[in-house]
Amino acid sequence: MPLLAHVREARNRTLWALGGVLIAAVGGWFLYPYVIDAMSEPISALTVDGRPAALNYSAVAMSFDMKVKVSLFAGVILSSPWWLYQVWAFISPALTRREKWMSVGFLGTATPLFLSGAFLAWLILPRAVEFLTDFTPEKGVRFIDAQLYLSFVMRLVLGFGIAFTLPVAMVGMSLAGVVRARTWLGGWRWAVVGIFAFSAMATPTSDAVTMFALAVPMLTLYFGAVAICAVLDRRRDRRLNAQIDEA
């Protein structure tokens, strides 16, 4: 494809992905009471020490604004198979027919990986809230701004989910012939530094335990993806050598 065709394809895929998120957000709108109750549970659990804790809706329109944002957040989670497919569809024209069938299998792992990362973040959320609010002075009152808390939750959940899709991106680039396994392996030191830096930024807490909870699975997935890329490279090399011999 010419450059402009790639740009148009990227634009179209982005619009399709956004459309899927908006449609799923309609379902998120009806699920809002359940989602906001689940998100508020870590705040409600802080009252066990006898001090009040609650989400604070400090503006007149904030309740409506929160419902819209939570619906979109739920839409991103619910529509993850769709927008992950759009990413694959943008890459797939560069692949052979056989590689396209293989990439479908890897696409099938992208959604579970994304949801697994999001679920891990959800499990970490109560501990993260407890850790950060423990610094509140004894006479302080923990009325937490609802908008800031939502940003906190979204950053944690989506950060974990996207991070867990790293192996799929790596294998997709290997299938497209963009990056070989030895390149991924040769940059492992930078990968380790980058993963820990990403983990430190993606996890809103400042404790090392939460950072390692994201970094260790990401490192495992990274080196697992390198191994898969190495197998794909060997198969491609054998196929190319066979074609050269036949010629």
Phi, psi and omega in degrees: 000144169294166183301315181297326177294321176297318180296316178296320178296317178297319178297314181297317180295322178296318179294319177298318180296316179296322177299318178296321178296318181294320178296315178295331179295336175297316175295322177298329178298318180282336178273358186308313182302322181286320181293315183292327176295317179294321179291329182279345185303316178299329177288317179297327181293344181288346183283359182295339179272007177091352178264145181291149176207133182196160172282138184251119176263094193273355180232159184299316185269004186294325180299316178293317179300319179296320181295320179295314183292320178294323177297317178294320177299313177296325178297322177297318180292312184294326184266012183305321177299326183288308183286335172292325175297321179297324176298313179297318182296330178289327181278327193301329179301338180276358185257156172285169181300319180294318180293329177297318178295322178293321182292332175300320177297320179288327175299324178297339177270342184295315181296311177300323179295315179299313181293326177295317177297317179296321180293320177299319178297322180296324178291327181281335186309309181302319179293322179296316179296315180298317182298313184290324181279349177296342180276359178294130178303155186301326181266004180281156178247131186262074171261108190261131180301126185296320181295315180294323179293321178297318177299321178300312182293316181297318180298319181291309186292310182290326177298315177295316183298312181295322180299325182286348177271002180307315181299325180294318178296319180297314181293322177298319178292326177291318178298323180282355180076017182281317182226134178267163184299321182294334176290315176300315183291322180296334179260026185297327180295316177295325178296317179297315179297316180296319180295317179292323177295317178298317180298321180294325180278324184284332179267119185290346181275160181258007181271151183289332183298314180295320179297315179292330178299332176267320186292317184296311176299324179295319178295319178298315179294324181298308183289330173296320178293324177299319179296318179295318178298323179296319178296317180296321179296319180296318178296318180295318180297318179296321180293319179292320178297320178296321178294322179294318180297321180292327180288000000 
